[in-house]
Amino acid sequence: MSVGQPGDSPSVDVAAKGAEHEIQTLQDATTEKELRRSRVLRRIGIAVMLALVGAAAIGLLGVRTSTATVRSDTASLSVTHPAVTRPGLAVPLAVRVDSALPLPKVIHVIVDAEVFTHLDFQNVYPQPESVREVAGRLDFAFNSSQETAFECFFDIRTGPDQQFEAASYQVTVATRSSELSTDFSVLILP
């Protein structure tokens, strides 16, 4: 239909109206400066959301592990721990001792008790002979085959109700010739 024929419904020349006034999507904004500011903020918001989705899609926001290692003249201690985690996910915590000398019959792995407060503790492998709390730390006593290496695994998960948190913990292992300690940090993302 052409514009202005008898019997047609009234029409508006959209091109002519658009030339006079831009269509406003933000009714409260009255000046061009406010409209421009609103557009820029909306674009920034969209860019931030896309960046977060992109980071999550390529695995930057998931569980990441790290290894903290300390060495002495006769032994080394390596703790593989979660560096970044999210609520509800399983996280690795493994303690390994390598020694130039045979290890003692009983090895004590001493871990800050706060690790098990902030992360849900399920089990430890191999099973320790005993566990006792000493000054805010848990002392796991393991029987050793008196070889030159020992490794234990803690089955832990990030609690489903954990909020954003960054914390540092310490692990100590007592061997026949020395006591090795190392610190590690965990970042829990919401």
C-alpha positions in Angstrom: 0.0 0.0 0.0 1.2 3.5 -0.7 1.0 6.2 1.9 -2.0 8.5 1.8 -4.5 6.5 -0.2 -8.1 6.8 0.9 -9.2 3.8 3.2 -5.7 3.1 4.4 -5.0 3.2 8.1 -3.1 6.2 9.2 0.6 5.6 8.8 3.7 7.3 9.9 6.8 7.9 7.8 9.3 6.1 10.0 12.3 7.4 8.1 11.1 11.0 8.5 10.3 10.4 12.2 13.7 8.8 12.8 15.4 11.7 11.3 13.7 14.1 13.8 14.1 12.0 17.0 16.1 8.9 17.8 14.2 6.1 19.4 15.0 6.1 23.1 15.2 2.8 24.9 15.9 4.6 28.2 12.9 6.7 28.9 14.4 8.5 31.9 17.4 9.8 30.1 16.7 13.2 28.6 20.0 14.4 27.3 22.2 13.0 24.7 25.1 12.7 27.2 22.9 10.5 29.5 22.0 8.3 26.5 25.6 7.9 25.5 26.7 7.1 29.0 23.9 4.4 29.3 25.0 2.8 26.0 28.6 2.7 27.1 27.7 1.2 30.5 25.5 -1.4 28.8 28.3 -2.4 26.4 30.8 -2.6 29.3 28.4 -4.9 31.2 27.9 -7.2 28.1 31.7 -7.3 27.6 32.3 -8.3 31.3 29.7 -11.0 31.0 31.2 -12.3 27.8 34.7 -12.3 29.4 33.4 -14.4 32.4 31.6 -16.9 30.1 34.7 -17.1 27.9 37.0 -17.7 30.9 34.7 -20.4 32.2 34.4 -22.0 28.8 38.2 -22.4 28.4 38.7 -23.6 32.0 40.2 -20.6 33.7 37.5 -20.6 36.5 37.6 -24.3 37.3 39.8 -26.4 39.6 43.5 -25.9 39.2 46.2 -27.7 41.1 49.7 -26.6 42.2 52.6 -28.3 43.9 54.5 -26.8 46.8 57.9 -28.4 47.3 60.6 -28.1 50.0 63.9 -29.9 50.1 66.5 -30.6 52.7 69.9 -32.4 52.4 68.4 -35.8 52.7 64.7 -35.5 51.9 62.0 -33.6 49.9 58.4 -32.9 50.6 55.9 -32.2 47.8 52.3 -31.2 48.5 49.9 -31.3 45.5 47.0 -29.1 46.4 44.1 -27.2 44.9 45.2 -23.7 43.9 41.8 -22.6 42.7 38.5 -24.4 43.3 34.8 -24.0 43.3 32.1 -25.2 45.7 31.0 -28.8 45.4 34.0 -30.0 43.5 36.5 -32.7 44.5 40.0 -31.3 45.0 43.3 -33.2 45.2 45.5 -33.0 48.3 48.5 -35.4 48.1 51.6 -35.5 50.3 54.8 -37.1 49.0 58.1 -37.6 50.8 61.2 -38.7 49.0 64.3 -39.5 51.1 67.9 -40.5 50.5 67.7 -42.6 53.7 65.1 -45.2 54.5 62.1 -43.6 56.1 61.2 -44.3 59.8 58.7 -47.0 60.7 56.1 -44.3 61.5 55.7 -41.2 59.4 53.8 -38.2 60.9 52.0 -36.0 58.4 50.8 -32.9 60.2 48.2 -30.7 58.5 46.5 -27.5 59.7 43.1 -28.5 61.0 41.5 -25.5 59.2 42.0 -27.4 55.9 39.4 -29.8 57.0 37.1 -27.1 58.3 37.1 -25.2 55.0 37.2 -28.3 52.8 35.0 -31.3 53.4 37.2 -34.2 54.4 36.1 -37.6 53.2 39.0 -40.0 53.8 42.7 -40.5 53.6 44.6 -43.2 51.8 46.4 -45.2 53.1 44.6 -45.4 56.4 46.6 -43.8 59.2 47.3 -45.8 62.4 46.2 -42.8 64.5 45.1 -39.3 64.2 45.4 -36.7 67.0 44.9 -33.0 67.3 47.8 -31.0 68.5 47.6 -27.2 68.8 45.1 -26.7 65.9 46.8 -29.2 63.7 46.0 -32.8 62.9 48.8 -35.3 63.2 48.2 -38.4 61.0 50.6 -41.3 61.9 51.2 -43.7 59.1 53.1 -47.0 59.1 55.8 -47.0 56.6 57.4 -49.8 54.7 60.7 -48.0 55.5 61.4 -47.4 51.8 62.7 -44.1 50.5 59.4 -42.8 49.4 56.0 -42.3 51.0 52.7 -40.9 49.6 49.3 -40.3 51.0 46.1 -38.9 49.5 43.4 -36.9 51.2 40.0 -37.2 49.6 38.5 -33.7 50.1 35.8 -31.6 48.4 35.0 -28.0 48.5 31.8 -27.5 50.6 28.8 -26.6 48.5 28.1 -23.6 50.8 31.6 -22.1 50.5 31.8 -18.5 49.5 34.8 -16.6 48.1 37.8 -17.2 50.2 41.6 -17.2 50.0 43.5 -19.1 52.7 47.0 -20.4 53.4 47.8 -23.7 55.2 50.8 -25.7 56.3 51.8 -29.3 56.0 54.7 -30.8 58.0 56.2 -34.2 57.7 58.6 -35.6 60.3 61.2 -38.0 59.0 64.1 -39.7 60.8 66.6 -37.1 59.8 64.5 -33.9 59.6 61.2 -32.2 59.8 60.0 -30.6 56.5 57.3 -28.0 56.3 55.7 -26.2 53.4 52.9 -23.7 53.0 50.2 -23.7 50.3 47.3 -21.4 49.4 43.8 -22.2 48.2 41.5 -19.8 46.4 37.8 -20.7 46.5 35.7 -19.0 43.9 31.9 -18.7 44.3 
